[in-house]
Amino acid sequence: MPTLTYRLFGPGGATLGTETLRGAPGMAGRRWFSTTQLEGVPGEQIADLSVDDEWRPMRVRIATTHHHLILQRAANGFAGARDQDELETGPTPAFVYPAPMFAGVMTNRLLADHVLAADGSGGEVEVEAAAIDPDTLLLRRALYRFACLGGAEATTPRGIFDALHWQVTDVASGISTELWVAEDVVVAQPGTLELIEYDPGVGPVPR
């Protein structure tokens, strides 16, 4: 599976730091692990996501400078802890967090569930997800609209990928982001990140 490094951007196009993402086979499906280094912030932030062979979340772990969150699929949802506090959630089809693997997983889940056709056609769908606040790691229920705009070329510093073009909208705020997903990896997200290093492994190969 591929290894990717992204340059991260903030408001006005300022560089925030870099994130390196690695994919690997998991116990029941796939696993992604990323480390993020923010400029001027000591240490690394960690995001670790495992899904089953139907792209359903099984385990999520996030560690920042101040907080740690871990959740594992349980009988009635997810169980784990935030810092020292035990935490339980109901069932959720997705977790939303500002690391690109979370969006890549959800778009593939929609295709695997046949909510949208394999080529991404079929319009748009709204999904209630568990959104993880990047500062506090607190969870809230939020509604997101996933719209596939069809197949498109994604031009990156590491080459041109054949990808699906998506628009993801937080329904409550109306804030949208566009991203291009090649197979199971986000290869472009203008204004948020750009792909600066890429080792495809057995992943998609750019032209």
Order of alpha helices (4+ residues) and beta strands (2+ residues): beta-beta-beta-beta-beta-beta-beta-beta-beta-alpha-beta-beta-beta-beta-beta-beta
